[in-house]
Amino acid sequence: MNTSDYNVFEQLPTVEEFCSLRKQAGWGDTDAYLAELSLANTLYCVCIRQSSQLLAMGRVIGDGAMYFLSSRHYRGYALSRPRFGERRND
């Protein structure tokens, strides 16, 4: 995949997108209420999209850990590098 095929947005996904991406990543079904709570506790988030389709997301969560989630179909494309590489020293 060429990096011009996708765009990085500093935004949260919708609850529905988050649940869907978790399922696509092989993490199973996620309760919508739990997903909403998780997203509400996000300190920083990026969504990687092709057109409007969510391909991957990364977020910094309240415990200070970094969390990156990608659909199985887009693993290996280094989608997290452009944005999180810039944030390492912030």
C-alpha positions as CSV (number, residue, x, y, z in Angstrom):
1,M,0.0,0.0,0.0
2,N,1.3,3.4,-0.9
3,T,1.2,6.0,1.8
4,S,-0.7,8.3,-0.5
5,D,-3.6,5.8,-0.4
6,Y,-4.5,6.8,3.2
7,N,-4.8,9.8,5.4
8,V,-4.1,10.3,9.1
9,F,-6.6,12.2,11.2
10,E,-6.3,13.3,14.8
11,Q,-9.7,12.1,15.9
12,L,-11.5,9.4,17.8
13,P,-13.4,6.8,15.8
14,T,-17.1,6.3,16.4
15,V,-18.0,3.6,18.9
16,E,-19.3,1.5,16.0
17,E,-16.0,1.9,14.1
18,F,-14.0,1.0,17.2
19,C,-16.0,-2.1,17.9
20,S,-15.8,-3.2,14.2
21,L,-12.0,-2.6,14.1
22,R,-11.5,-4.7,17.2
23,K,-13.5,-7.5,15.6
24,Q,-11.5,-7.2,12.3
25,A,-8.3,-7.3,14.3
26,G,-9.3,-10.6,15.8
27,W,-10.1,-9.3,19.3
28,G,-13.7,-10.5,19.2
29,D,-16.9,-8.6,20.0
30,T,-16.8,-5.6,22.2
31,D,-19.6,-4.2,24.3
32,A,-20.6,-0.8,23.0
33,Y,-20.8,0.7,26.5
34,L,-17.2,-0.5,27.3
35,A,-16.0,0.8,24.0
36,E,-17.6,4.2,24.7
37,L,-15.8,4.3,28.1
38,S,-12.5,3.3,26.6
39,L,-12.7,6.0,24.0
40,A,-13.7,8.6,26.5
41,N,-10.5,7.9,28.4
42,T,-8.3,8.5,25.4
43,L,-5.6,11.2,25.8
44,Y,-4.6,11.3,22.1
45,C,-5.9,9.4,19.1
46,V,-5.3,9.1,15.4
47,C,-7.4,7.3,12.8
48,I,-5.9,6.1,9.6
49,R,-8.5,6.1,6.8
50,Q,-8.8,5.3,3.1
51,S,-11.6,7.6,2.0
52,S,-13.9,7.3,4.9
53,Q,-13.0,3.7,5.8
54,L,-11.2,3.2,9.1
55,L,-8.1,1.0,8.4
56,A,-6.3,1.4,11.7
57,M,-6.2,3.6,14.8
58,G,-3.7,4.4,17.5
59,R,-4.3,6.0,20.8
60,V,-2.5,7.0,24.0
61,I,-4.6,5.8,26.9
62,G,-4.8,7.0,30.5
63,D,-2.3,4.6,31.9
64,G,0.4,6.1,29.7
65,A,0.7,3.2,27.4
66,M,0.5,3.4,23.7
67,Y,-2.1,1.4,21.9
68,F,-2.3,0.7,18.2
69,L,-5.0,-1.4,16.5
70,S,-5.1,-2.3,12.9
71,S,-7.3,-4.5,10.9
72,R,-5.7,-7.8,10.0
73,H,-5.9,-6.8,6.3
74,Y,-3.6,-3.8,6.8
75,R,-0.9,-5.2,9.2
76,G,2.6,-5.0,7.9
77,Y,2.1,-1.6,6.2
78,A,3.7,0.4,9.0
79,L,0.6,2.6,9.3
80,S,1.5,3.8,12.8
81,R,5.0,5.1,11.9
82,P,4.1,8.4,10.3
83,R,2.1,9.8,13.2
84,F,3.4,8.1,16.4
85,G,7.0,8.5,15.3
86,E,6.4,12.2,15.4
87,R,4.9,12.0,18.9
88,R,7.6,10.0,20.7
89,N,9.3,12.9,22.3
90,D,6.2,15.0,23.2
